[in-house]
Structure formats: C-alpha cells, structure tokens
Amino acid sequence: MTRLYEPAAESRPFEREALAPLWHVEPDRAFFAGPLGHNAPHRHATPVLLSGLYGPVRLKLGAGDWRLTQGAIIPAGLTYEFDMAGDPLAVLYLEPDLAGHDALRPLLDEATEEDGALLGRPSCNPLLRELFEAPGSQGWTTLALADLIAYGQARARSAKAGRDVDPRIAKLVRRLASELTDQIPAEELAAEIGLSVSRMQHLFKEAVGVPIRRYRIWRRLKAAIGETAKGRTGTEAAHAAGFFDQAHFGHAFRESFGAPPRLTRLRGA
C-alpha cells in the first residue's frame, strides 16, 4: 500500500520498551497499540483486526486450542483470549456502520477461517508498527487510519464481498453513539427507525453480532477511554461516559477486554 502521508521526523532512537500504549478513538473507529500480557476470555461489540507488531499472537478462540498467528480478524460476539507475554499488539476496531468485518477482510493476506475467526498475515502491519513507534504519530493517526479503512472498503466493494448495512440499523448505531449517558427506552429507539421492538432487536443482533445493550456498553467504554487519553482521571472519564462509578467502568472493561483497565500511562491521539 502506498503511504499518502509522512510521520513526524524521528527525534530519538526507537525504544519500544519505553513507549506508552497508544489509544486513538474516533466515532466510527478505535485503535490500540502497546505491550500486553494475558487477556482472559472476552468478546467485543465490534469486529477487530489483531496484528502482532513484532512477532506472532498466541491466540485461543472459544474452547479451542492455543495457536500462533501473525494476525486475526475476530468478529463481534466471538469469545477469545490471547497471551502476548509483554509484546506489543495492535488492535483496530471498526463500527458496524462502516461494514467493519468486510472492510477489515482485505487487510489480512493468506487468510483462513478457523473457529469463527480469520487468521492470516496483516498486510498493514508496517503502518501499524509505525503508528506505535514514531514520535508524534498522534498527529497523523486520523489520516493514516482513514486511508487504511478506505482501502479496505474499496477492496471489499471491488470483490463484491461487502454487505450493505441496513440503513435503519446504521441510523440506530449513530443514535446510540450520540446519547451515551441517556437510557433511551427501546420503544423510542424502535419508533425512530420504524420497527417493532422485537424486530429491531433481532435485526440489530443479526447485523452487528451483539445485542443492543452490549453495544451501548462498548460505546461508553470507548468514550471513557478517549477521555482518559485526553488527560481526564478514570473517575471523571467514567462519569462522562455514563458509568455509575469507576468500579462499574472497570467491570465493563474486563468483560470487553479480558483485563482490568490500565489507562494511567496512555498516549492519546
């Protein structure tokens, strides 16, 4: 892939061990890069692309066996765990109104399906590694990810692999993103998109991969992470995103990421 931007000039030798984790949060995507250990079984509310930045990912899908892979696409709702033993991992999350799984698929070469996930070699690993390494990468992460996602979407369309997102579900996804702290009644949400409550819940789970309630929690988690990366305390970020307190936020974080939140030393982008 041709890079259409240049990172800031290197100002010091690269020492990956000294780099803080990078979190980049936008309304329709999120990106993490940093060293991780063992993350217990968990599942996401969006599809994700995993890429071992300097070596393989030790991965376990559902009740399957441990395996090594360079990267993987994990669909929303699939339970998995990994053990990076302190090595850096990159994770790209795409919201369902971007047809996330289909847009991620072209970024994984030599892909094979195993236990509900796609395993293969992420062609974008050099870019993801550069985002993690380069001083000042926060200044061009938005452009880099926009280029990467546009590439994936274009390849998916040309291969006729992309599925159109039901516009009613896409509208609902955007509505949930805009009302993080409000408990909007299901009847109100269903009326806004012209469906019964049961039909809305069925179509949402079918299109997104998780129930509406779990997706709402993900949007709040992502908002809280973004606020923490901007410098707010964990308690401030949790309240701003609609969590009762930091304990409520921590419980939701462990369910979604398989580990307690460690957000005190982040590089925000």
C-alpha positions in Angstrom: 0.0 0.0 0.0 1.4 3.4 -0.9 1.6 5.8 2.1 0.0 9.1 1.5 1.4 10.9 4.5 4.7 11.3 6.3 5.2 10.8 10.1 7.0 13.4 12.2 10.8 13.2 12.0 12.4 10.9 14.4 13.9 12.8 17.3 15.4 10.0 19.3 16.3 6.3 18.8 13.3 4.0 18.9 13.0 2.1 22.2 9.7 0.2 22.1 10.0 -0.9 25.7 9.8 2.7 26.8 6.8 3.6 24.7 3.4 4.1 26.4 0.4 2.4 24.9 -1.4 4.4 22.2 -5.2 4.7 22.1 -6.9 6.6 19.3 -10.6 7.0 19.5 -13.0 8.3 16.8 -16.8 8.0 16.4 -16.6 5.2 13.9 -13.3 3.5 14.8 -10.7 3.0 17.5 -7.1 1.9 17.5 -4.8 0.5 20.2 -1.1 -0.3 20.1 1.0 -1.3 23.0 2.5 -4.1 25.1 0.0 -6.6 26.6 0.1 -9.8 28.7 -2.6 -12.4 29.0 -6.1 -11.2 28.4 -8.7 -13.6 29.7 -11.7 -14.8 27.6 -13.6 -11.8 26.3 -15.7 -10.6 23.4 -16.1 -7.3 21.6 -19.1 -5.5 20.3 -17.4 -4.7 17.0 -15.1 -6.7 14.7 -11.4 -6.2 15.3 -8.2 -6.7 13.5 -5.3 -8.1 15.6 -1.7 -7.7 14.5 1.4 -8.8 16.4 3.7 -5.8 15.8 7.0 -7.7 16.2 6.0 -11.4 16.4 3.1 -13.8 16.5 -0.1 -13.6 18.5 -0.7 -16.5 20.9 -4.5 -16.9 20.5 -7.3 -19.1 21.7 -10.7 -19.0 20.0 -13.7 -20.1 22.1 -13.0 -23.5 23.6 -10.3 -24.3 21.0 -6.6 -24.9 21.4 -3.9 -22.2 21.7 -2.3 -21.4 18.4 0.2 -18.9 16.9 -0.8 -16.5 14.2 0.6 -13.3 12.8 -2.8 -11.6 12.9 -6.6 -12.3 13.0 -10.0 -10.8 12.4 -12.3 -11.5 15.3 -16.0 -10.9 14.6 -18.2 -9.2 17.1 -19.5 -11.5 19.7 -16.9 -14.2 19.4 -15.2 -15.1 22.7 -11.4 -15.3 22.5 -8.3 -14.8 24.6 -4.6 -14.1 23.9 -1.3 -14.0 25.6 1.3 -11.6 24.2 3.8 -12.1 27.1 4.5 -8.4 27.2 5.0 -7.9 23.4 3.1 -5.1 21.6 -0.2 -5.8 19.9 -2.1 -3.6 17.5 -5.9 -3.7 17.5 -8.2 -1.9 15.1 -11.9 -1.7 15.9 -14.5 -0.7 13.2 -18.1 0.2 13.9 -20.9 -1.6 12.1 -22.0 1.4 10.0 -18.6 1.1 8.3 -19.3 -2.6 7.4 -16.4 -3.4 9.8 -15.8 -7.1 9.1 -16.0 -6.7 5.3 -13.7 -3.6 5.4 -11.1 -5.4 7.5 -11.0 -8.6 5.4 -8.8 -7.1 2.6 -6.2 -6.1 5.2 -5.4 -9.8 6.0 -3.4 -11.8 3.5 -3.3 -15.6 3.2 -6.4 -15.7 5.4 -8.0 -19.0 6.6 -11.2 -19.4 8.6 -10.7 -21.2 11.9 -13.3 -21.5 14.8 -15.3 -18.5 13.5 -12.3 -16.1 13.0 -10.0 -15.3 10.1 -6.3 -16.0 10.7 -3.5 -14.7 8.4 -0.9 -12.1 7.8 -1.9 -8.4 8.2 -0.6 -6.5 5.2 -0.9 -3.3 7.1 1.5 -4.3 9.9 4.3 -1.9 8.9 1.9 1.0 9.1 0.5 -0.1 12.5 4.0 -0.6 13.8 5.0 2.9 12.6 2.0 4.4 14.4 3.2 2.8 17.6 6.9 3.7 17.1 7.0 7.2 15.6 7.2 10.2 17.9 4.3 12.5 17.1 2.3 9.8 15.4 -0.8 11.2 17.2 -0.7 14.0 14.7 -1.3 11.8 11.6 -3.1 8.7 13.1 -6.5 10.0 11.9 -5.3 10.3 8.3 -3.5 7.0 8.3 -6.5 5.1 9.6 -8.8 6.9 7.2 -6.6 5.8 4.3 -6.4 2.3 5.6 -10.1 1.9 6.1 -10.9 3.5 2.7 -8.5 1.0 1.1 -10.3 -1.9 2.8 -13.7 -0.7 1.9 -12.8 -0.2 -1.8 -11.2 -3.7 -2.0 -14.3 -5.2 -0.4 -16.6 -3.4 -2.9 -14.5 -4.4 -5.9 -14.5 -8.1 -4.7 -18.3 -7.8 -4.2 -17.6 -9.0 -0.7 -19.2 -6.1 1.1 -22.7 -6.3 2.5 -24.8 -3.2 2.6 -25.6 -2.2 6.2 -29.4 -1.9 6.8 -29.9 1.9 6.8 -32.2 1.6 9.8 -29.5 -0.2 11.8 -26.9 2.3 10.7 -29.2 5.1 11.9 -29.6 3.3 15.2 -25.8 2.8 15.6 -25.3 6.6 15.1 -28.1 7.3 17.6 -26.6 5.2 20.3 -23.3 6.9 19.7 -24.8 10.3 20.3 -26.6 9.5 23.5 -24.1 7.8 25.7 -25.4 8.9 29.1 -29.2 8.6 28.4 -31.1 5.3 28.9 -33.3 5.7 25.8 -36.3 3.4 26.0 -36.3 0.6 23.5 -39.8 1.7 22.3 -38.5 5.1 21.5 -35.5 3.7 19.5 -37.7 1.3 17.6 -40.2 4.0 16.7 -37.4 6.3 15.4 -36.5 3.6 12.8 -40.0 2.4 12.1 -39.7 -1.1 13.6 -41.2 -3.0 16.5 -39.0 -3.5 19.5 -38.6 -7.3 18.8 -37.8 -6.7 15.1 -35.3 -4.0 16.0 -33.6 -6.2 18.5 -33.5 -9.1 16.0 -32.1 -7.1 13.1 -29.5 -5.4 15.3 -28.2 -8.6 16.7 -28.1 -10.1 13.2 -26.3 -7.1 11.6 -23.9 -6.2 14.5 -23.3 -9.5 16.2 -24.2 -8.5 19.7 -27.4 -7.2 21.5 -28.1 -3.5 21.7 -27.3 -3.5 25.4 -23.8 -4.8 24.9 -23.2 -2.4 22.0 -24.3 0.5 24.2 -21.7 -0.5 26.8 -19.0 -0.6 24.1 -19.8 2.9 23.0 -19.5 4.1 26.6 -16.2 2.2 27.1 -14.8 3.8 24.0 -15.8 7.3 25.1 -14.3 6.8 28.6 -11.0 5.5 27.1 -10.9 8.6 24.8 -11.5 10.9 27.7 -8.7 9.2 29.7 -6.3 9.5 26.8 -7.1 13.3 26.8 -5.9 13.5 30.4 -9.1 13.1 32.5 -9.0 10.9 35.5 -10.6 7.5 35.4 -13.4 8.6 37.6 -14.1 11.7 35.5 -14.0 9.7 32.3 -16.3 7.0 33.7 -18.9 9.5 34.7 -18.7 11.5 31.4 -19.4 8.3 29.5 -22.4 7.3 31.6 -20.9 4.8 34.0 -22.2 4.9 37.6 -18.6 4.9 39.0 -15.1 3.7 38.3 -16.0 0.2 39.6 -18.8 -0.1 37.1 -16.5 1.0 34.4 -13.8 -1.5 35.5 -16.3 -4.4 35.4 -17.4 -3.5 31.9 -13.8 -3.1 30.8 -12.8 -6.5 32.0 -15.8 -8.1 30.2 -14.9 -6.4 26.9 -11.1 -6.6 27.0 -10.3 -9.6 29.4 -8.1 -7.5 31.7 -8.5 -4.6 34.1 -8.1 -1.1 32.8 -4.6 0.3 32.8 -5.1 3.8 31.4 -2.8 5.9 33.6 0.1 6.0 31.0 -1.5 6.4 27.6 -0.6 8.3 24.6 -3.8 9.8 23.2 -4.3 10.5 19.6 
